[in-house]
Amino acid sequence: MWFTPKFHIKDISDTPMNELLHALQQTFTQEIPITAHIGITVAQYDQKGLILKAPLAGNTNPKGTAFAGSINSLITLAGWGMIWLLLKELDIDGYVVIQSSQTSYLNPVRTDFAALCHRPGQDDIDKLAYALKKRGKARMELDVEIQQDDEVAVEFKGRYVVRI
């Protein structure tokens, strides 16, 4: 590893998780209005990652499966939301944007759908914090997936840029 500092993760244990998730939901609603149109809801956040959900109703294509644009919005925002939560834990104010992404649509999505953004490892979180404190900007790659019938239906890899 090219550096050794471990950055202090803000103790958010005094903040009930539902308050943090509610704050993320409000941020989506106020700053990214399409989330309300798609029906995106913040469902869960833990050491495995962040889960966002969306209903199939209102997000279908002519074949009755989930519209790729709605899927892409959900998976992109799952990554965005993960970084937003990490910044809260690191007690860093930052501006998050997606820089690039790649999506593989492996199987049709036929029911309400949920995107899991896998939480990055501690080394990656430390690198993010270090770069932000040293240069005021950082990049992070995140993996997101949507499962249907116990199979991966959509895989996403996104590179996000954070500036403070």
C-alpha positions in Angstrom: 0.0 0.0 0.0 1.3 3.5 -0.9 0.2 5.0 2.5 -0.6 3.9 6.0 -2.9 6.3 7.6 -6.3 5.0 8.8 -8.8 7.7 8.8 -11.2 8.2 11.6 -14.7 7.0 10.7 -17.2 9.3 12.4 -19.1 7.4 15.0 -22.6 7.4 13.5 -23.8 4.9 16.1 -25.5 7.7 18.0 -27.4 8.5 14.8 -30.1 5.9 14.3 -29.6 4.2 11.0 -33.1 5.1 9.9 -32.3 8.8 10.3 -29.3 8.5 8.1 -31.3 6.5 5.5 -34.1 9.1 5.7 -31.5 11.9 5.1 -30.3 10.1 2.0 -33.9 9.6 0.8 -34.5 13.3 1.3 -31.3 14.2 -0.6 -32.5 12.0 -3.5 -35.9 13.7 -3.5 -34.6 17.2 -3.2 -31.5 17.1 -5.3 -32.3 14.3 -7.9 -36.0 14.7 -8.7 -36.1 11.7 -11.1 -35.9 9.4 -8.0 -39.5 10.3 -7.1 -40.7 9.7 -10.6 -39.1 6.2 -10.7 -40.2 5.5 -7.1 -36.7 4.8 -5.8 -36.5 4.1 -2.1 -33.6 3.6 0.3 -34.1 0.2 1.8 -31.1 -0.9 3.8 -27.5 0.0 4.6 -25.0 -2.2 6.5 -21.5 -3.6 6.2 -22.5 -5.5 3.0 -23.7 -2.4 1.2 -26.5 -0.1 0.3 -29.8 -1.4 -1.2 -32.1 0.8 -3.2 -35.5 -0.4 -4.5 -37.9 0.5 -7.3 -41.3 -0.8 -8.3 -41.8 -2.4 -11.7 -45.1 -0.5 -12.1 -44.3 2.7 -14.0 -40.9 1.5 -15.0 -41.7 -0.9 -17.8 -40.7 -1.2 -21.4 -43.1 -2.4 -24.2 -42.3 -6.1 -23.2 -43.5 -5.6 -19.6 -40.0 -5.9 -18.1 -38.1 -3.2 -16.4 -37.0 -0.3 -18.6 -33.3 -0.1 -18.9 -33.3 3.7 -18.2 -35.0 3.1 -14.9 -32.6 0.2 -14.1 -29.6 2.4 -15.0 -30.9 5.2 -12.8 -31.3 2.9 -9.8 -27.9 1.3 -10.1 -26.1 4.6 -10.7 -27.8 6.1 -7.7 -27.0 3.1 -5.5 -23.3 3.9 -6.1 -23.9 7.6 -5.6 -25.7 6.9 -2.4 -22.9 4.6 -1.1 -20.4 7.4 -1.5 -22.8 9.9 0.1 -23.0 7.6 3.1 -19.2 7.0 3.2 -18.7 10.7 3.2 -21.1 11.1 6.2 -19.1 8.4 8.0 -15.8 10.1 7.2 -17.4 13.5 8.2 -16.4 15.0 4.9 -18.6 17.3 2.8 -18.2 16.5 -0.9 -19.8 16.7 -4.3 -20.3 13.3 -6.0 -20.7 12.7 -9.8 -20.5 9.6 -11.9 -17.5 9.7 -14.3 -18.0 6.5 -16.2 -19.9 3.2 -16.0 -20.4 -0.1 -17.7 -23.6 -2.1 -17.4 -24.3 -5.7 -18.4 -28.0 -6.7 -18.7 -27.8 -10.4 -18.3 -31.5 -11.4 -17.7 -34.8 -9.5 -17.9 -36.1 -7.9 -14.7 -39.7 -8.9 -14.4 -40.7 -7.8 -10.8 -40.0 -5.0 -8.4 -36.2 -4.6 -8.3 -33.5 -3.8 -5.8 -29.9 -2.7 -6.5 -27.2 -3.7 -4.0 -24.1 -1.5 -4.1 -21.3 -3.5 -2.4 -19.5 -1.6 0.3 -15.9 -1.0 -0.7 -13.1 -2.5 1.5 -11.5 -0.4 4.2 -8.4 0.1 2.1 -10.4 1.7 -0.6 -12.3 3.9 1.9 -8.9 5.0 3.4 -7.6 5.9 -0.1 -10.7 7.9 -0.8 -10.3 9.9 2.5 -6.6 10.4 1.9 -7.0 11.7 -1.6 -9.8 14.0 -0.5 -7.8 15.4 2.4 -4.6 15.7 0.3 -5.9 16.9 -3.1 -9.5 17.8 -2.6 -10.7 15.2 -5.1 -10.8 11.5 -5.4 -12.2 8.6 -7.5 -13.8 5.4 -6.4 -15.0 2.4 -8.4 -18.1 0.6 -7.1 -19.9 -2.6 -8.1 -23.7 -2.8 -8.1 -26.0 -5.7 -9.0 -29.7 -6.5 -9.4 -30.8 -10.0 -8.8 -34.0 -11.7 -10.0 -34.9 -15.3 -9.1 -31.6 -15.8 -7.2 -29.6 -14.9 -10.3 -27.7 -11.7 -11.2 -29.8 -9.9 -13.8 -27.8 -6.7 -14.1 -24.1 -6.0 -13.3 -22.8 -2.5 -13.0 -19.4 -1.0 -12.4 -19.2 2.7 -11.9 -16.4 5.2 -11.4 -17.4 8.1 -9.2 -15.6 11.4 -8.7 -15.8 13.3 -5.4 -14.7 16.9 -4.9 -14.6 18.9 -1.7 
